[in-house]
Amino acid sequence: MTIHSVASIRRARRFQDRRREKAAAVIATMARGASLNLTHTQKGSVFSLNGTVVAPKIALAVVNDVRVCSVNDGLFPATPQTWRYVEP
């Protein structure tokens, strides 16, 4: 078991805060009418917002937000590829 120092705890919290801030910025853009899209390429899956690439961990945080809803217009019904902001 490791004992964490104050500096290591702050570093971990700053990392999580930056991730939350980026997710909040994506959700704010979606609130103005943009949609988050998932595209499958030869190199893997890519999330994009108005043509800007969104990191997968940020996109998953956005998708799990209660204000974001799947439009479900993917190739198969169980695989959504577009998410939009909905009013709570």
C-alpha positions in Angstrom: 0.0 0.0 0.0 1.4 3.4 -1.0 1.0 6.5 1.0 0.2 9.4 -1.3 1.9 12.7 -0.8 0.0 16.0 -1.0 1.7 16.8 -4.3 0.6 13.5 -5.9 -2.9 14.0 -4.8 -3.0 17.6 -6.2 -1.5 16.3 -9.5 -4.2 13.6 -9.8 -7.0 16.1 -8.9 -5.7 18.7 -11.5 -5.7 15.9 -14.1 -9.4 15.1 -13.3 -10.3 18.8 -13.2 -8.8 19.4 -16.7 -10.8 16.4 -18.0 -14.0 17.7 -16.4 -13.4 21.2 -17.9 -12.9 19.8 -21.4 -16.1 17.7 -21.0 -18.0 20.8 -19.8 -16.7 22.8 -22.8 -17.9 20.0 -25.2 -21.3 20.0 -23.5 -21.6 23.8 -23.7 -20.9 23.6 -27.4 -23.5 20.9 -27.8 -26.0 23.1 -25.9 -25.6 25.6 -28.7 -26.7 23.0 -31.3 -23.7 21.0 -32.2 -23.7 17.2 -32.1 -21.1 14.7 -31.1 -20.4 12.1 -33.8 -18.6 8.8 -33.7 -16.9 7.8 -36.9 -15.2 4.5 -37.6 -11.9 4.7 -39.6 -9.2 2.3 -40.6 -7.2 3.4 -37.5 -10.1 3.1 -35.1 -13.0 5.1 -33.7 -12.9 8.9 -33.8 -15.3 11.2 -31.9 -15.8 14.6 -33.4 -17.7 17.8 -32.6 -18.2 20.2 -35.6 -15.2 18.6 -37.3 -12.9 18.9 -34.2 -11.6 15.7 -32.8 -12.5 14.9 -29.2 -10.4 12.6 -27.1 -12.2 9.3 -26.4 -12.1 9.7 -22.6 -13.6 13.1 -22.9 -16.2 11.9 -25.3 -17.2 9.0 -23.0 -17.6 11.5 -20.1 -19.9 13.6 -22.3 -21.9 10.6 -23.5 -22.5 9.5 -19.8 -23.9 13.0 -18.9 -27.6 13.0 -18.2 -28.1 16.0 -20.5 -26.8 14.2 -23.5 -29.0 11.8 -25.4 -28.3 9.3 -28.2 -30.0 10.0 -31.5 -29.4 6.4 -32.4 -28.8 6.8 -36.2 -26.0 4.3 -36.4 -25.7 1.5 -38.8 -27.2 -0.9 -36.3 -30.0 0.0 -33.7 -27.8 -0.9 -30.7 -24.8 1.3 -31.8 -25.5 5.0 -31.6 -23.2 7.2 -33.5 -24.6 10.7 -32.8 -25.4 12.3 -29.5 -27.2 15.6 -28.9 -27.8 17.9 -25.9 -31.3 17.8 -24.5 -33.0 20.2 -22.1 -33.3 18.7 -18.6 
